[in-house]
């Protein structure tokens, strides 16, 4: 796969088709899955995560939990973009390019250390889910649709915890950057609610 920085925004968007779950799935049961209240209280933010990340049935459980979020009007305004492996590496180039553009707009030179950080920070977890809200025009205010997407993300974090995974919900300047939004096929008026890092806490994790 070519680096995303070498592709047009349209091509990048085509390579990252968003997921839009709309049917809640049954909660995880059996094994070591925590109960809902225990998972809420056990959730922590982990700065770094390792393999394994949620996949297969576990990933479906997370997306199904997202679809169970309160959603005024049942508009399903959320979009989820999965970044892992080569796609994750390539999207790091998008973040680095967005940083360069922000520096140019501000009339300052990019810092080498910051540029390297932007390019590699997605590697802090084996799976990163970009959660975005594409608001639907109509009777439901945009803020309520953003809130629904945020609730969907929280559901994902709780179920990830219940299944034994770790997570981190991040935002920062890339969440508001038009270059990053364009690479995902989003409009400047759409909202990136967060970058959700998912994986397994390492053995020496202090969280």
One Martini backbone bead per residue (centre of mass of N, CA, C, O) as a GRO file, in nm:
protein
  207
    1UNK     BB    1   0.096   0.036   0.024
    2UNK     BB    2   0.070   0.352  -0.007
    3UNK     BB    3   0.123   0.638   0.106
    4UNK     BB    4  -0.111   0.868   0.192
    5UNK     BB    5   0.055   1.125   0.106
    6UNK     BB    6   0.048   1.010  -0.214
    7UNK     BB    7  -0.255   1.061  -0.201
    8UNK     BB    8  -0.554   1.133  -0.252
    9UNK     BB    9  -0.830   1.196  -0.075
   10UNK     BB   10  -1.009   1.001  -0.235
   11UNK     BB   11  -0.823   0.751  -0.209
   12UNK     BB   12  -0.815   0.738   0.095
   13UNK     BB   13  -1.117   0.706   0.143
   14UNK     BB   14  -1.137   0.436  -0.018
   15UNK     BB   15  -0.930   0.283   0.189
   16UNK     BB   16  -1.143   0.399   0.434
   17UNK     BB   17  -1.401   0.243   0.525
   18UNK     BB   18  -1.660   0.297   0.714
   19UNK     BB   19  -1.817   0.218   1.010
   20UNK     BB   20  -2.196   0.157   1.077
   21UNK     BB   21  -2.335   0.062   1.330
   22UNK     BB   22  -2.697  -0.060   1.411
   23UNK     BB   23  -2.665  -0.337   1.584
   24UNK     BB   24  -2.693  -0.468   1.864
   25UNK     BB   25  -2.511  -0.678   2.068
   26UNK     BB   26  -2.455  -0.904   2.269
   27UNK     BB   27  -2.319  -0.949   2.552
   28UNK     BB   28  -2.064  -1.056   2.710
   29UNK     BB   29  -1.994  -1.400   2.801
   30UNK     BB   30  -1.815  -1.544   3.004
   31UNK     BB   31  -1.533  -1.621   3.123
   32UNK     BB   32  -1.364  -1.298   3.190
   33UNK     BB   33  -1.601  -1.129   3.187
   34UNK     BB   34  -1.726  -0.843   3.289
   35UNK     BB   35  -1.928  -0.657   3.438
   36UNK     BB   36  -2.055  -0.354   3.390
   37UNK     BB   37  -1.971  -0.213   3.657
   38UNK     BB   38  -1.683  -0.322   3.666
   39UNK     BB   39  -1.592  -0.202   3.392
   40UNK     BB   40  -1.631   0.094   3.457
   41UNK     BB   41  -1.427   0.092   3.708
   42UNK     BB   42  -1.177  -0.046   3.539
   43UNK     BB   43  -1.130   0.175   3.361
   44UNK     BB   44  -0.843   0.278   3.164
   45UNK     BB   45  -0.567   0.470   3.068
   46UNK     BB   46  -0.335   0.373   2.807
   47UNK     BB   47  -0.043   0.469   2.661
   48UNK     BB   48   0.025   0.157   2.608
   49UNK     BB   49  -0.005  -0.108   2.358
   50UNK     BB   50  -0.058  -0.450   2.278
   51UNK     BB   51  -0.067  -0.747   2.185
   52UNK     BB   52  -0.376  -0.799   2.155
   53UNK     BB   53  -0.639  -0.709   1.957
   54UNK     BB   54  -0.934  -0.660   1.860
   55UNK     BB   55  -1.117  -0.932   1.701
   56UNK     BB   56  -1.370  -1.034   1.554
   57UNK     BB   57  -1.591  -1.089   1.799
   58UNK     BB   58  -1.476  -0.858   1.972
   59UNK     BB   59  -1.511  -0.630   1.766
   60UNK     BB   60  -1.815  -0.671   1.732
   61UNK     BB   61  -1.882  -0.602   2.026
   62UNK     BB   62  -1.790  -0.309   2.015
   63UNK     BB   63  -1.975  -0.216   1.779
   64UNK     BB   64  -2.240  -0.304   1.914
   65UNK     BB   65  -2.212  -0.113   2.156
   66UNK     BB   66  -2.216   0.147   1.993
   67UNK     BB   67  -2.511   0.094   1.876
   68UNK     BB   68  -2.637   0.125   2.186
   69UNK     BB   69  -2.645   0.410   2.186
   70UNK     BB   70  -2.774   0.697   2.232
   71UNK     BB   71  -3.018   0.799   1.957
   72UNK     BB   72  -3.153   1.056   1.830
   73UNK     BB   73  -3.352   0.932   1.566
   74UNK     BB   74  -3.173   0.705   1.454
   75UNK     BB   75  -2.904   0.817   1.277
   76UNK     BB   76  -2.617   0.717   1.292
   77UNK     BB   77  -2.351   0.935   1.295
   78UNK     BB   78  -2.139   0.729   1.303
   79UNK     BB   79  -1.780   0.667   1.245
   80UNK     BB   80  -1.546   0.392   1.171
   81UNK     BB   81  -1.186   0.375   1.164
   82UNK     BB   82  -0.946   0.133   1.081
   83UNK     BB   83  -0.613   0.110   1.232
   84UNK     BB   84  -0.377  -0.120   1.084
   85UNK     BB   85  -0.077  -0.168   1.011
   86UNK     BB   86  -0.035  -0.027   0.712
   87UNK     BB   87  -0.256   0.182   0.761
   88UNK     BB   88  -0.129   0.305   1.012
   89UNK     BB   89   0.139   0.387   0.889
   90UNK     BB   90   0.020   0.568   0.664
   91UNK     BB   91  -0.137   0.768   0.856
   92UNK     BB   92   0.116   0.897   0.975
   93UNK     BB   93   0.168   1.073   0.722
   94UNK     BB   94  -0.081   1.249   0.758
   95UNK     BB   95  -0.008   1.370   1.035
   96UNK     BB   96   0.257   1.499   0.940
   97UNK     BB   97   0.137   1.677   0.717
   98UNK     BB   98  -0.057   1.834   0.900
   99UNK     BB   99   0.165   1.961   1.071
  100UNK     BB  100   0.306   2.116   0.848
  101UNK     BB  101   0.058   2.289   0.773
  102UNK     BB  102   0.025   2.427   1.046
  103UNK     BB  103   0.300   2.563   1.044
  104UNK     BB  104   0.260   2.727   0.784
  105UNK     BB  105   0.016   2.894   0.889
  106UNK     BB  106   0.206   3.006   1.138
  107UNK     BB  107   0.513   3.056   1.042
  108UNK     BB  108   0.661   2.777   1.110
  109UNK     BB  109   0.881   2.536   1.195
  110UNK     BB  110   0.921   2.220   1.208
  111UNK     BB  111   0.967   1.977   1.441
  112UNK     BB  112   1.135   1.692   1.441
  113UNK     BB  113   1.014   1.554   1.693
  114UNK     BB  114   0.716   1.610   1.623
  115UNK     BB  115   0.713   1.473   1.347
  116UNK     BB  116   0.784   1.190   1.453
  117UNK     BB  117   0.545   1.164   1.645
  118UNK     BB  118   0.318   1.182   1.435
  119UNK     BB  119   0.417   0.933   1.262
  120UNK     BB  120   0.422   0.715   1.537
  121UNK     BB  121   0.176   0.727   1.752
  122UNK     BB  122  -0.010   0.486   1.654
  123UNK     BB  123   0.199   0.262   1.775
  124UNK     BB  124   0.073   0.249   2.075
  125UNK     BB  125  -0.121   0.059   1.903
  126UNK     BB  126  -0.260  -0.201   1.709
  127UNK     BB  127  -0.536  -0.029   1.741
  128UNK     BB  128  -0.720   0.230   1.561
  129UNK     BB  129  -1.012   0.429   1.623
  130UNK     BB  130  -1.190   0.644   1.427
  131UNK     BB  131  -1.417   0.881   1.557
  132UNK     BB  132  -1.714   0.998   1.389
  133UNK     BB  133  -1.930   1.278   1.295
  134UNK     BB  134  -2.220   1.273   1.074
  135UNK     BB  135  -2.436   1.497   1.045
  136UNK     BB  136  -2.788   1.530   1.035
  137UNK     BB  137  -3.015   1.700   0.890
  138UNK     BB  138  -3.255   1.859   1.118
  139UNK     BB  139  -3.409   1.821   1.429
  140UNK     BB  140  -3.134   1.724   1.525
  141UNK     BB  141  -2.889   1.835   1.688
  142UNK     BB  142  -2.555   1.820   1.654
  143UNK     BB  143  -2.474   1.784   1.953
  144UNK     BB  144  -2.639   1.517   1.988
  145UNK     BB  145  -2.471   1.355   1.779
  146UNK     BB  146  -2.202   1.383   1.921
  147UNK     BB  147  -2.295   1.255   2.186
  148UNK     BB  148  -2.362   0.979   2.062
  149UNK     BB  149  -2.071   0.918   1.972
  150UNK     BB  150  -1.946   0.934   2.253
  151UNK     BB  151  -2.120   0.705   2.370
  152UNK     BB  152  -2.011   0.490   2.178
  153UNK     BB  153  -1.722   0.502   2.278
  154UNK     BB  154  -1.774   0.427   2.571
  155UNK     BB  155  -1.889   0.150   2.512
  156UNK     BB  156  -1.630   0.039   2.390
  157UNK     BB  157  -1.449   0.069   2.642
  158UNK     BB  158  -1.612  -0.111   2.834
  159UNK     BB  159  -1.601  -0.371   2.663
  160UNK     BB  160  -1.298  -0.391   2.645
  161UNK     BB  161  -1.261  -0.428   2.947
  162UNK     BB  162  -1.444  -0.682   2.980
  163UNK     BB  163  -1.235  -0.843   2.769
  164UNK     BB  164  -0.925  -0.737   2.858
  165UNK     BB  165  -0.874  -0.461   2.747
  166UNK     BB  166  -0.721  -0.171   2.634
  167UNK     BB  167  -0.729   0.201   2.651
  168UNK     BB  168  -0.747   0.518   2.448
  169UNK     BB  169  -0.860   0.857   2.449
  170UNK     BB  170  -0.798   1.072   2.176
  171UNK     BB  171  -0.694   1.386   2.032
  172UNK     BB  172  -0.616   1.680   1.937
  173UNK     BB  173  -0.534   1.849   1.654
  174UNK     BB  174  -0.611   1.623   1.444
  175UNK     BB  175  -0.927   1.633   1.512
  176UNK     BB  176  -0.930   1.947   1.364
  177UNK     BB  177  -0.807   1.867   1.090
  178UNK     BB  178  -0.858   1.895   0.749
  179UNK     BB  179  -0.653   1.684   0.646
  180UNK     BB  180  -0.754   1.446   0.812
  181UNK     BB  181  -1.047   1.451   0.721
  182UNK     BB  182  -0.993   1.415   0.415
  183UNK     BB  183  -0.851   1.130   0.442
  184UNK     BB  184  -1.149   1.014   0.544
  185UNK     BB  185  -1.387   1.173   0.385
  186UNK     BB  186  -1.433   1.434   0.533
  187UNK     BB  187  -1.568   1.714   0.635
  188UNK     BB  188  -1.498   2.009   0.791
  189UNK     BB  189  -1.785   1.978   0.961
  190UNK     BB  190  -1.694   1.741   1.076
  191UNK     BB  191  -1.642   1.508   1.362
  192UNK     BB  192  -1.374   1.426   1.564
  193UNK     BB  193  -1.393   1.254   1.866
  194UNK     BB  194  -1.162   1.020   1.821
  195UNK     BB  195  -0.879   0.823   1.925
  196UNK     BB  196  -0.890   0.470   1.958
  197UNK     BB  197  -0.698   0.281   2.164
  198UNK     BB  198  -0.611  -0.073   2.110
  199UNK     BB  199  -0.540  -0.347   2.350
  200UNK     BB  200  -0.276  -0.464   2.557
  201UNK     BB  201  -0.153  -0.448   2.849
  202UNK     BB  202   0.133  -0.441   2.977
  203UNK     BB  203   0.297  -0.584   3.240
  204UNK     BB  204   0.424  -0.276   3.324
  205UNK     BB  205   0.164  -0.136   3.373
  206UNK     BB  206   0.053   0.137   3.588
  207UNK     BB  207  -0.273   0.159   3.550
   0.00000   0.00000   0.00000
